Amino acid sequence: MLRVRLIMESRIRQFASDNYSGICPEVWAALEKANAGHVRSYGEDTWTERASDLIREVFEKDCDVFFVFNGTAANSLSLASLCQSYHSILCHQTAHLETDECGAPEFFSNGTKVLLLTGGEGKIDPAAITPMVKRRSDIHYPKPKVLSVTQATELGTVYKPEELGVLGQIAGALGLRFHMDGARFANAVASLGVRPREITWEAGVEVLCLGGTKNGAPVGDAVVFFNKNLALEFDYRCKQAGQLASKMRFLAAPWVGMLEGGAWLKRAAHANDMAALLQSKAEAIPGVRLLFPRQANSVFLELPPRVIQALHDRGWIFYTFIGEGGCRFMGTWDTQESDVEALLSDLRELMLGEGAAVALKG
Ligand SMILES: *Cc1c(COP(=O)(O)O)cnc(C)c1O
């Protein structure tokens, strides 16, 4: 049984998550180069320097950059550095830091409370922020300190530059720090066709967790402080939390491979395109409903429970617990059109029966 499963998983590219995919060729090549000979450890090497410089170039901003192993560490350590334990962090109710980090932001900040905001399609409703902050001003309320947004969101939508500008302005007026979880930042940039600066520091974002893993790296996300004052002693925080890689070049080299020739955007755009293909063809199947506008590399579909089970039985892996229900299908850097067609073929057959599925495809 396990053997069958392993064969199936190695043959079919799946739609469960962009972290099911492997290492993209540009990153693999950089890692191979980084593997030659000896270099200094703990980030005092040229790969780390080069990767940090490339990030500064991409954002057209002198910023402080730190490389950590994953997104949970990036989020929780950066948030912890913005807060005292008696503060609170405001984020959308579907935010990864609330739903998928096992309380790490609270843990690393020694108990900072997370306050949940509402808003359609996974985006924070700007009108929800001030009431949450002003709800109380007394000493018994956890003092609001950070506004955190996710770009692209957990529901596969994307904030436009002007939407982020509004959030940044509100945060500034209320004395909140502005934090961005950019686990899929590349997908957002590719989708919007903007300069990275337009959806970060120009909109008031002070700290960005920049995702590398889902973009095509084996491991490793970056914490980017546009407000350099906030980076004070962040290196110690990383070290204490076990997030200072001794062979740092292997966390840094993927960024060099990804950023130097623009692979980060090319790969993200491809992931978005594959999701777009799936979306347009799935939507054409009677009975299939798109749950949220697809703006990045995830497609959320409402499917009958019978069909969900049957797709799983046929070996398709996808999540049904992310966001607000429904089924999530992710495109990633190595998703092929043939993968999308194979999934669609099963979906059509299960939704419509064999004859009608063939007719629809033709
Ligand atoms: C994947 C993801 C992260 C990081 O998760 P790790 O598993 O810790 O790497 C953070 N935020 C969002 C929105 C994500 O999708």
The ligand as an SDF file (V2000), in Angstrom:
LIG
                    3D

 15 15  0  0  0  0  0  0  0  0999 V2000
    3.5460   28.6040    3.7610 C   0  0  0  0  0  0  0  0  0  0  0  0
    3.2140   29.8650    4.4300 C   0  0  0  0  0  0  0  0  0  0  0  0
    4.0040   30.3860    5.4510 C   0  0  0  0  0  0  0  0  0  0  0  0
    5.2430   29.6910    5.9580 C   0  0  0  0  0  0  0  0  0  0  0  0
    5.0380   28.4200    6.4150 O   0  0  0  0  0  0  0  0  0  0  0  0
    6.2260   27.4370    6.8250 P   0  0  0  0  0  0  0  0  0  0  0  0
    5.5730   26.1050    6.7600 O   0  0  0  0  0  0  0  0  0  0  0  0
    6.6260   27.7990    8.1920 O   0  0  0  0  0  0  0  0  0  0  0  0
    7.3360   27.6440    5.8660 O   0  0  0  0  0  0  0  0  0  0  0  0
    3.6680   31.6090    5.9840 C   0  0  0  0  0  0  0  0  0  0  0  0
    2.6010   32.2970    5.5390 N   0  0  0  0  0  0  0  0  0  0  0  0
    1.8170   31.8350    4.5470 C   0  0  0  0  0  0  0  0  0  0  0  0
    0.6820   32.6670    4.0670 C   0  0  0  0  0  0  0  0  0  0  0  0
    2.0840   30.5990    3.9810 C   0  0  0  0  0  0  0  0  0  0  0  0
    1.3060   30.1480    2.9900 O   0  0  0  0  0  0  0  0  0  0  0  0
  1  2  1  0
  2  3  1  0
  2 14  2  0
  3  4  1  0
  3 10  2  0
  4  5  1  0
  5  6  1  0
  6  7  2  0
  6  8  1  0
  6  9  1  0
 10 11  1  0
 11 12  2  0
 12 13  1  0
 12 14  1  0
 14 15  1  0
M  END
$$$$
